[in-house]
Amino acid sequence: MTTTPGPAADRDTGETGDADSTGTITELTPRVRTPRRVEGRERVRMSGQERREQLLDVGRRLFAKKGFEAVSVEEIAAKAGVSKPVVYEHFGGKEGLYAVVVDREMGYLLDSMTRALARTPDDGQQLHPRELLERAGMALFDFIDRDPDGFRILVRDTPVMRSPEASDAVPQGTFAGLLVDVAEQVDDLLAEQFKAHRMPTKWAPMYSQMLVGMVAQTGQWWLDARKPKKEEVVGHLVNLAWNGLQNLESKPRSVRSPR
């Protein structure tokens, strides 16, 4: 019997698929990872939800290793020990499976960043901006250390799903989109510091992009280098960022000689 491609409800759970025909993600981001399942040619009987999780795990590892374009539905099905129609039944194709994988990884990283920036000291006082910067950096590096495959998927230049309300300049569900969100949170913190040092607050959004970009780029480098230890890397990042902010010039000028 031929199965019509497209997202479908899980047989045993009644849950709907993760992405509709337009690519809009409908599944809530889970907070607990499922254990890796054993691959094999022999098809194992699973419930609908178990099969979906297996396919997500297989797809996640393949996307991290090879990238979106190099992975095929045939390869995903073969690694999972199922036929191609099973992949289409659950996700509508490779794009639907990829969209859910990215959505989950984004959820894990965003939760880590949010928790790091939301915590307050035991005495209830507001955190010092330098400590907030350090916490944000450690949240990112902890994620890279704990989930290198997830980080590789997020930073790859791959097709993404866009929200109808989204600007064309800011793809939804991407690492770049997350950096924009984090930079916006940093804007207010920098504006306060700029005001305290009599700096024009209009430059705060630009400096927040610089800071967040610096941390993210260093994270990509450390993903493969893994030396020195993450605590040391974050310490040096904060040292560069904080001490640089402390000595900002209100009207910086180029050091090049005039022509």
HUGI-V823889 format. One record per run of one state. SS is the DSSP state (alpha for helix, beta for strand, coil for the rest). FROM is the first residue (numbers start at 1). TO is the last residue. If there is no record, write none. Layout:
SS;FROM;TO / SS;FROM;TO
//
This chain:
coil;1;18 / beta;19;19 / coil;20;24 / beta;25;25 / coil;26;47 / alpha;48;66 / coil;67;72 / alpha;73;80 / coil;81;83 / alpha;84;91 / coil;92;93 / alpha;94;118 / coil;119;128 / alpha;129;146 / coil;147;147 / alpha;148;155 / coil;156;174 / alpha;175;196 / coil;197;200 / alpha;201;225 / coil;226;229 / alpha;230;246 / coil;247;259
//
